[in-house]
Amino acid sequence: MRTALVLAALLASAAGAKTIHVGPGGDAHEKLQTALIEAAAGDTVHIAAGRYALSGGLSLDVDGVTVKGDGPGATILDFTTQKGEGEGLLITSDNVVVRDLGIENAAGNGVKSKGSDGIALVNLRVEWTGGPKSTNGAYGLYPVSSKNVLIDRAVVKGASDAGIYVGQSINIIVRNSRAEMNVAGIEIENSYDADVKDNVATNNAGGILVFDLPDLPQQGGRNVRLMNNKVIANNHANFAAPGNIVAGVPPGTGIMVMANDRVMVTGNEISDNQGNGVMIVAYTQAFTDKAYNPLPRGVFVTGNRFSGNGSAPAFKGGKEIAAALGGTVPPVMWDGVTRYMVPGGGGERTAQGGISSDAPGITLGLGLQGTPATQAQPAPLPIVAATSTRPAIVLPAELEARSR
């Protein structure tokens, strides 16, 4: 309903839509923030080529606006002197397109949308130019609690959590993007219905993560497809701050699926990751959320191309398992956790929906959630035809058109 109202407003204002031009020089923060405040539905805020030194974050709360630069190497929003820990750009409105910009050294996250219905982040470069550090911002591109999300042709480097992160959101496409030198390259967390396709994740600690965590307003992550991505040489040291959930991602992880339902991993090139090509695990920590299911269910790994993975696994017990298997771990590893205890005396529950792979793999046979990896009983994972279908994600046509 809200999207329909925004589209109606855009159509009604189309004749009066204007372009607000902002150029470099002067008080860049004041000029840019004023333009974002004064924009109306249907307007474009054009940020001309140049470097804009910004001491504070920017925000947009007007529906139906396009924010456009002259290219990610030409129009650069430089937050090196930003005060505080907020976003470079925070968006809390609907049907917004942000495109053709470079964003450097945000104190917090690069671009964040919160509660947006219709958000497109297109041809953006988000980078921490001092290299990977735990003090860098957590996320480069960060849609959260949003619907109808598009990330297309983005490049993110140096995020201390995930370069491209979509959390607690619905109806998502991440495509044609590159994530490099982040802790996690691309992460889909606590989200429903996502297509992650035709991306490159390389030189991160972990390439692509699909997680579901407890104690969040939206959980039960499901229906995620990882298709035709290049997940290559994700062997960077993990530089996340201690206590961060991604601090536990072992360097060398290609793809990691944790506690999600109905995930398909298909058509990907997964190569030269020193740990697992694909790691499928339960949530490992203790939890008190009675509604949370910590088990992976219905994960299909099919039609991928694996090479050069598994030579130096960094997960606990990985070296010993690799040695027992001739020096490398196989392309796919499942922790074998199929049962968990519901907090507060709710009894034991089991997984509904199995793990299927047409590539060689092992199960660690851990059984009950929380069993330490030292009690692993490795066994071959049966090779089976892995099939799953669902319709492709479709975004609103008007949002797609503005993103071309």
C-alpha positions in Angstrom: 0.0 0.0 0.0 2.8 2.4 0.9 4.6 1.7 -2.3 1.4 2.3 -4.3 1.0 5.7 -2.6 4.6 6.6 -3.4 4.2 5.7 -7.1 1.0 7.7 -7.3 2.8 10.7 -5.8 5.6 10.3 -8.3 3.2 10.2 -11.3 1.4 13.2 -9.9 4.6 15.2 -9.6 6.3 14.0 -12.8 5.5 17.2 -14.7 7.1 19.3 -12.0 10.1 17.1 -11.3 13.4 19.0 -11.2 17.1 18.4 -11.0 18.9 20.0 -8.1 22.6 20.5 -9.0 25.3 20.6 -6.3 28.9 21.4 -7.1 32.1 21.1 -5.2 33.6 23.9 -3.1 32.3 25.9 -0.1 30.5 24.2 2.7 30.0 20.8 1.0 28.0 19.3 3.9 25.5 22.2 4.2 25.0 22.3 0.4 24.4 18.6 0.1 22.2 18.2 3.1 20.1 21.2 2.0 19.6 19.7 -1.4 18.4 16.4 0.2 16.0 18.3 2.4 14.5 20.4 -0.3 14.1 17.6 -2.9 10.6 16.5 -3.6 9.2 13.2 -5.0 10.4 12.7 -8.5 13.4 15.0 -8.2 17.0 14.2 -8.9 19.8 15.5 -6.7 22.8 15.7 -9.1 26.2 15.8 -7.4 28.8 17.0 -9.9 32.2 15.6 -10.3 34.7 16.5 -7.6 35.8 15.6 -4.1 33.4 16.6 -1.2 35.1 16.8 2.2 32.3 16.0 4.7 32.7 16.4 8.5 29.2 14.9 9.1 26.8 12.3 7.8 24.0 13.0 5.3 20.4 11.9 5.5 17.4 11.6 3.1 13.8 11.1 4.3 11.9 12.2 1.2 10.2 9.5 -1.0 10.9 9.1 -4.7 14.2 10.9 -4.9 17.2 9.9 -7.1 20.7 10.9 -5.8 23.1 10.8 -8.7 26.8 11.5 -9.2 29.0 11.5 -12.3 30.6 8.2 -11.6 32.1 6.4 -8.6 35.6 7.6 -9.6 34.5 11.2 -10.4 32.0 12.2 -7.6 33.6 11.3 -4.3 32.0 11.9 -0.9 35.0 11.9 1.4 34.1 11.3 5.1 37.7 11.1 6.4 37.1 13.9 8.8 33.5 12.8 9.8 32.7 13.3 13.4 30.8 10.6 15.3 30.1 7.1 14.2 27.0 7.5 12.0 26.4 6.6 8.4 27.9 8.4 5.4 24.4 8.5 3.9 21.3 7.4 5.8 18.0 6.8 3.9 14.7 6.4 5.7 12.3 7.0 2.8 10.8 4.8 0.0 11.5 4.4 -3.7 15.0 5.9 -3.6 17.8 5.4 -6.0 21.4 6.3 -5.1 23.9 5.9 -7.9 27.2 6.7 -9.6 29.0 7.9 -6.5 32.2 7.1 -4.6 32.0 7.0 -0.8 35.2 6.9 1.2 36.2 6.5 4.8 32.8 6.7 6.5 33.1 6.7 10.3 30.3 4.2 10.4 28.5 2.5 7.5 28.8 3.8 4.0 25.2 3.9 2.8 22.4 2.6 5.1 18.7 2.3 4.3 16.3 1.6 7.2 12.6 0.8 6.8 12.7 1.6 3.1 10.2 0.1 0.6 12.1 0.4 -2.7 15.8 1.1 -2.4 18.3 0.8 -5.2 22.1 1.3 -4.7 23.6 1.3 -8.2 27.2 1.8 -9.5 28.6 2.8 -6.1 32.1 2.5 -4.7 32.4 2.3 -1.0 36.0 2.1 0.3 38.1 2.6 3.4 41.3 3.8 1.7 43.6 3.0 4.6 43.1 -0.7 4.0 41.4 -3.4 6.2 41.2 -2.4 9.9 38.9 -3.3 12.7 38.3 0.5 13.2 36.8 0.8 9.7 33.0 1.1 9.4 31.1 -2.1 9.8 29.1 -2.2 6.5 29.7 -0.6 3.1 26.1 -1.0 1.7 23.6 -1.7 4.5 19.9 -2.0 3.7 18.1 -3.2 6.9 14.4 -3.7 7.6 13.7 -2.8 4.0 11.7 -4.3 1.2 12.3 -4.4 -2.6 16.1 -4.0 -2.4 18.4 -3.7 -5.3 22.2 -3.6 -5.2 23.8 -3.5 -8.6 27.3 -2.8 -10.0 28.7 -1.9 -6.6 32.3 -2.2 -5.3 33.1 -2.3 -1.6 36.5 -2.6 0.0 37.6 -2.6 3.7 34.4 -3.1 5.7 35.1 -4.5 9.2 32.0 -6.6 9.1 30.4 -7.1 5.6 31.0 -5.2 2.5 27.5 -5.7 1.1 25.0 -6.5 3.8 21.2 -6.9 3.6 19.5 -7.6 7.0 16.0 -8.3 8.1 14.7 -7.4 4.6 12.3 -8.9 2.0 12.6 -9.3 -1.8 16.2 -8.6 -2.5 18.5 -8.7 -5.5 22.3 -8.3 -5.2 24.0 -8.6 -8.6 27.0 -7.6 -10.7 28.9 -6.4 -7.7 32.4 -6.9 -6.3 33.3 -7.3 -2.6 37.0 -7.4 -1.7 39.2 -7.0 1.4 36.2 -7.1 3.8 35.7 -9.5 6.7 32.6 -10.9 4.8 32.2 -10.0 1.2 28.4 -10.3 0.9 26.0 -11.2 3.7 22.3 -11.9 3.7 21.1 -12.0 7.3 17.6 -12.7 8.7 16.1 -12.0 5.3 13.4 -13.6 3.1 13.5 -14.1 -0.7 16.9 -13.0 -2.1 18.8 -13.6 -5.3 22.5 -13.0 -5.1 23.9 -13.5 -8.6 26.7 -12.7 -10.9 28.9 -11.1 -8.2 32.6 -11.5 -7.4 33.7 -12.0 -3.8 37.5 -12.3 -3.4 40.2 -11.7 -0.8 37.7 -11.4 2.0 37.9 -13.6 5.2 34.6 -15.2 4.0 33.2 -14.7 0.5 29.4 -15.0 0.8 27.5 -15.5 4.1 23.8 -16.5 4.6 23.0 -16.1 8.3 20.1 -16.2 10.6 20.5 -14.9 14.2 18.4 -14.9 17.3 16.9 -12.0 19.2 16.1 -9.8 16.2 12.7 -8.4 15.1 12.8 -10.5 11.9 14.2 -14.0 11.9 13.6 -17.3 10.2 15.8 -16.4 7.2 14.7 -18.4 4.1 14.5 -18.6 0.3 18.0 -17.4 -0.7 19.7 -18.3 -4.0 23.4 -17.8 -4.6 23.8 -18.1 -8.4 26.6 -17.7 -10.9 28.9 -15.9 -8.5 32.7 -16.0 -8.5 33.9 -16.8 -5.0 37.6 -16.8 -5.3 40.6 -16.8 -2.9 38.8 -15.5 0.2 41.8 -16.0 2.5 42.2 -12.6 4.1 42.8 -12.5 7.8 39.7 -11.8 9.8 40.0 -8.3 11.1 36.5 -8.0 12.8 36.4 -6.4 16.2 36.2 -9.0 19.0 32.7 -10.0 19.9 31.3 -9.4 16.5 29.5 -12.5 15.1 31.6 -12.4 11.9 34.8 -12.5 14.0 34.1 -16.3 14.1 34.2 -16.7 10.4 37.3 -18.7 9.6 39.6 -17.2 7.0 39.5 -19.2 3.8 35.7 -19.7 3.8 34.1 -19.5 0.4 30.4 -19.7 1.2 28.9 -20.1 4.6 25.2 -20.9 5.3 24.1 -20.8 8.9 20.7 -21.5 10.4 18.8 -20.7 7.2 15.9 -22.5 5.5 15.7 -23.3 1.8 19.0 -22.0 0.4 20.3 -22.9 -3.1 23.9 -22.6 -4.0 24.1 -23.2 -7.8 26.2 -22.3 -10.8 29.0 -20.6 -8.8 32.7 -20.7 -9.4 34.2 -21.5 -6.0 38.0 -21.7 -6.1 41.3 -21.2 -4.2 39.6 -20.7 -0.8 42.0 -22.3 1.7 39.1 -23.5 3.9 35.7 -24.8 2.9 34.3 -24.1 -0.5 30.8 -24.3 1.1 30.3 -24.6 4.9 26.9 -25.4 6.2 26.5 -25.0 10.0 24.1 -24.5 12.9 24.3 -21.4 15.0 27.0 -22.4 17.5 26.4 -20.2 20.5 24.0 -20.6 23.4 20.7 -18.6 23.0 17.6 -17.8 25.0 15.2 -16.9 22.1 12.5 -19.6 22.2 11.3 -18.8 18.7 14.7 -19.2 17.1 15.7 -22.3 15.1 19.5 -22.6 15.0 19.6 -25.3 12.3 20.2 -25.1 8.6 17.4 -26.8 6.7 16.8 -27.5 3.0 20.2 -26.4 1.7 20.9 -27.5 -1.9 24.4 -27.3 -3.4 24.3 -28.1 -7.1 26.0 -27.4 -10.4 28.9 -25.5 -8.9 32.6 -25.5 -10.1 35.1 -26.2 -7.4 38.8 -26.1 -7.6 41.8 -25.5 -5.3 39.8 -25.2 -2.1 40.5 -26.8 1.3 44.3 -26.9 1.5 44.6 -25.0 4.9 41.3 -24.9 6.7 41.3 -22.5 9.7 38.2 -23.8 11.5 38.7 -25.7 14.7 39.9 -29.2 14.0 40.2 -28.4 10.3 43.9 -29.2 10.0 43.4 -32.6 11.6 40.4 -33.4 9.4 42.3 -32.3 6.3 45.3 -34.5 7.3 43.0 -37.5 7.8 41.5 -37.0 4.3 44.7 -36.8 2.4 45.6 -33.1 3.0 42.5 -31.2 2.0 38.9 -30.9 3.1 36.3 -31.6 0.4 34.3 -28.9 -1.3 31.3 -29.1 1.0 31.2 -29.5 4.7 28.1 -29.8 7.0 28.5 -29.8 10.7 25.9 -32.5 10.9 23.9 -30.7 13.6 20.3 -32.0 13.4 18.9 -31.4 16.9 18.7 -28.5 19.4 17.2 -27.8 22.8 14.5 -25.2 23.0 15.4 -22.7 25.8 13.5 -22.7 29.0 12.7 -26.4 29.1 10.9 -26.5 25.7 12.4 -29.9 24.9 14.4 -31.2 21.9 13.6 -30.4 18.3 15.0 -31.7 15.0 15.7 -30.3 11.6 13.0 -30.3 9.0 14.6 -30.6 5.5 18.1 -32.0 4.8 21.3 -31.0 3.2 21.8 -32.0 -0.4 25.0 -31.8 -2.5 26.1 -33.1 -5.9 29.7 -32.4 -5.0 31.9 -34.4 -2.6 31.5 -33.4 1.0 31.7 -34.5 4.6 29.4 -34.3 7.6 31.0 -33.8 11.0 28.2 -35.7 12.7 27.9 -33.3 15.7 24.2 -34.1 16.3 23.1 -31.8 19.0 23.5 -28.0 18.7 26.3 -26.8 20.9 28.4 -30.0 20.6 32.1 -28.9 20.4 33.9 -29.6 17.2 36.4 -31.7 19.1 33.7 -34.4 19.2 33.3 -34.5 15.4 32.8 -37.9 13.8 33.6 -37.1 10.1 31.8 -39.2 7.5 31.2 -38.8 3.8 28.2 -36.6 2.8 26.1 -38.6 0.4 26.2 -37.2 -3.1 22.7 -36.7 -4.4 21.0 -34.8 -7.1 20.2 -31.5 -5.5 17.2 -29.6 -7.0 15.1 -26.8 -5.8 13.0 -24.2 -7.7 11.3 -21.0 -7.0 10.4 -18.0 -9.1 13.1 -15.4 -9.7 12.9 -12.2 -7.5 11.1 -9.4 -9.3 11.4 -5.8 -8.2 9.0 -2.9 -9.0 9.4 -2.1 -12.7 9.8 1.7 -12.0 12.6 1.1 -9.6 14.4 -1.2 -12.1 13.9 1.4 -14.8 15.5 4.2 -12.8 18.5 1.9 -12.0 19.5 1.2 -15.6 
